[in-house]
Every structure is written in C-alpha cells, then in structure tokens.
C-alpha cells in the first residue's frame, strides 16, 4: 500500500495522471502475458529431449491421418472445436483409394526419412503438443518422397498437416507443390516456389507474427497470386493448419482447416499430367531466428468418390473420409464433407436402407478393435440422424475390426486403406 501511494505521488509530481499510470501498468502486464504466450508456443513445438515419450497411435483409428488432430493444442487460443457443424462449409471429400500415407512411423527420431530426398537437411521429431512424428525443417531446401513415381490421375486429393514455430513468423514460406518432373534434377529445379513453367499447382503458406497469415498460389496456367489476411495460420496465435487440396481435372480447390480458400475452375490445363509431390521451405536466418516448419500426416488419394453410383448401382460405398479421434468413437469435424456426401445420396433415395460397417487395421488388440469398429459405426449412424436429418430407422450398424482387410496391413498405405467405413445397400 505504501509503495502504491509513493508511486502515485511520484507520478503526480511528474505530471502523470492516475489514468495514464493505470494505462502504463496495463500495457506492461499485457506485454508480459504476450511474452509468456510466445515462450509457451515455442516450447510446445520444440522437439522433445532424449528420453521423452512421443505420443503414438495404436493403429486402431480408421482415418486418413493417424495423428489426433482434434486434441487441444498448447499453442491455440482456446480448445479445439470438435463440433461437426463447425465444418458446415467444408465440402472436401477424399479420393477413393489412398496411394500415399506418410506419418513417418517407420523412421527414427533424429534422422532424415529413409524414403525421401533432399539436398538440404531436416529430421524426424516428436513435439509436445501434437502426437506422432513430424519432419522438422530448419533450413532452406526442397524435400520430396522418392517412392511417389506414377502419374496422378486428373482426380485426386492431398492433405497435409503443417506447423510453424515463432521463428519463421513473418519471414518463412512453406510451399506444397504437385508438378510434372521427369528426373531427380527436375524435381529440385521445379519444386521451388518461383518456378511455374512446367505443369504444376503450388500453394505457399507464410505465417505472420502480427496481423494475419499470407497464402500464395500459382500454376503454369494462372501465374502467381497472393491472398493476405488469412486468420487460419498466423503464428503465434495459431501455429497449426491442415491443408486440403482437391483436383478435379482443370479445377482445383484449396482448404485451410474448415475454410475453403480457393475454388479455381481453370487452374490447370485439360489433361495436365502431374507426378511429383514436393515441399519447399524458405526463411532467411533460420538459425538466428530459431525457426522451424513441421509437416506430417500427408495423405494422397486418387479417384473421384462416386458415392451415388457406388451405393445405389453397385450396392457398396467405401469411405476413407470419416475420421475419428485416436482410440475413440468421437468423429472429427473434418469428416463433414464425407458425411454430407453420403447423406445427400440417402436423402435423394428415400427408400434405400443401408448397413454402416466400421473397419480397422491389424494393429492393436483384436477384441478392442472389434468393439471400436462397432462403436464407430454407431457414431456415424447417430451423426447422420442428428446432423443431417436421415431417419435412423433406415440405418443398421456393424463392425468387423481387422477381419476384412482390403489392403496389406504391413505398410502404412495398406493400413490407411483398411481403416474405413463402408455403407452397404440392404
């Protein structure tokens, strides 16, 4: 109390009003709070020390990405939104068959992934606020999976989880490219942000420390373009984003989390062939700023999900787009597009009844997998009734656990294809 009286007296002598004093104190307090938040974010995205246990998935989750993407993150301004309806504008539906599923599960922490290539450097890490393994990129370079060698069809989807530390805010740029390259040399030459002469589509993310994030997009057809002021990726307020890209012939859509950012009807030439996925990172003074980009849970799926024809004509539709929290029957909100897709077919064919069947991969306990697959089928039934108005009397449920695989359970791609929800016409 005496200190407060003395301080007020000094301020009065200096000609400072009490209101001005309180404003200064308030600003100092806010500055300290911001400094603490910044430190928390950098600590959260820092690699764990040796001896720390990274969070891993038991393999029971029939999702296209094995990390628990709806878990509350230490860096976000509030708890993660798990309401399916929060994604009501998310019409993204993953491709029919998964051909790439990269979560770096087979790679050792501290090493560069064995099936990737670069002329720079990066390493696999675990982080404290997100499960699974991540490729941490701390220097400029181009990084790509060598095992992706076939031409992509004119219908495919790509999803990537991206994080950034405070050190790249305002200076860093991460580019995700799908392009045509005939050799290793071309992949390095064409994978950078500026090269758009060859058939390609590129999305570049630049998180900012003040204001909002920036997105740059380009192709050999539309040239370079920029969108400023995106609230979905602006470090340190929000340092995580899920990027979804959907190509349908010439048309390309891009989503950040639940928001559709781009819908370009003529982004690519008709019949343009793409065969390479590449990531390019750029940030001046990486080490000086202690900046890092992180990528994980990369899923590439091909084919247009022809839900109506598959279900009504062929009698079965398989979905890889209905996602669940790890070891849980809680449906992830980014499943909205896939659920809406099947709900539309059921609404248009009111006499059709279906059985919803959950499936897992072979990892984990067989009995638990079987029970989980049944509970997830029940959860899908409940969501179709509650959120999309489908009469649940038309819906039966079952679960098969690991017992009916459609792919090899010895690879990550095979496991991702086996984790699915089937709709069977009765």
Helices and strands as residue ranges (DSSP letters): H 2-14, H 18-45, G 84-87, E 97-102, E 116-118, E 123-125, E 134-137, E 141-145, E 155-164, G 166-168, E 172-179, H 184-190, E 200-206, E 213-219, E 223-230, E 240-248, E 251-256, E 259-264, E 276-283, H 286-289, E 293-302, H 307-308, I 309-314, E 316-319, G 333-335, H 336-348, E 354-359, H 366-388, G 392-394, E 395-401, H 412-418, E 420-425
